[in-house]
Amino acid sequence: MKRGALNPQAALELICLLAFSGVLIYLALSGAYLSYVAPRVKPYLFFSAGALLVCAVFSTTRLFRPQYRRRSAHCFLLAIPVLLVLLPHEQISTVSSGGLLTGGSAFGGADSQPPAISSTTPSEIPETAAEDGVYTMEGASGQVIGYLHGYDVEAKTVTIPDSEFYNWCSELFVYPDRFEGFEITMTGFVLKDIPSLNADEFVPARLMMSCCAADLSPCGIVCKYDDVAGLAADSWVTVTGTLEVGSFEGAPEPQLHVSSIEPAEEITDYVYPY
C-alpha cells in the first residue's frame, strides 16, 4: 500500500460508524425508536450515538495510514443493525407477540399504585378537578402522583384516552370498588383466543412494552359479551360497558359488562408503563 493512499478498511469502518450513529439519532429524534424500545431508553440512544461518533473521529486519523493486512469482517457487526432498520417491516401484532394476557398481577394488588404520571401539571388542575373531567391519582400516603382524563363523577363515566390506557387500566385494577357501576369506554384490539377467558369473554387490548419489543404483551380489561364469537380476532373496537367487580383466582378483578361495541381505527402506538 502506497503512503498517502486511502486505507479501505479505515474508510469502511468510518462509513459504518457514521451510518450506525445516524440511524440511532434518527430513531431518537423521530420517535421511531418506540417501535423497538421503551421511552426511558432514549438517553442511552443519544449516548451510544455520541460514542460511535467519537470512534468515527479516531477512524479518520487512519484514513491515509498504510495498512498492509486488511480486515473488514468486523464491520458487518455495525452494518447489521443499520440494515435491519432500513429493511421493510410491520408493526408487531398480538399474534406474533404471544397470547398471554397481562392482567391484575402486572397492575398490582390492593397496596400497589400506578406509576406517577402527569400529562397536566398541578398548576393547571382546577379545584373542581372531578367536575372538569380530571381524575387525581393518589399514592399510598395520599400524595398526588398524577392526573387522568375522561372522568365524570356526576355521570359515573370514564372515557379512557388512548394515551392513558395503561394508567387507567392500572387504576381500575388497583381500586375496582371505587369505579363499580361506572360506564367505561375504551379502545383496543379484540383478544379472545386465550385459555384464561371464558366463551363469553374477550379483552379490548393494547400491546404493552416494559423494556423492548421482545417483552411485548397484551393488556386490558376483561369484557363480558354474549356475542364474542361474532367478533373478529385482532379487529379494533371501541367498547362501552358497566364496570362490575368480579373475581379471578380469588382476587378481585374489574370486568366490563358490554352495552355497545363500535369499529375503531387501529392505534399503532404501544403502551409504555414506565
Secondary structure by P-SEA (a helix, b strand, c coil): cccccccaaaaaaaaaaaaaaaaaaaaaaaccccccccccaaaaaaaaaaaaaaaaaaaaaaccccccccccccaaaaaaaaaaaacccccccccccccccccccccccccccccccccccccccccccccccbbbbbcccccccccccccccccccccccccaaaaaaaaaaacccccccbbbbbcccccccccccccccccbbbbbbcccccbbbbbbbbbbbcccccccccbbbbbbbbbbbbbcccbbbbbbcccbbbbbccccbbbbcc
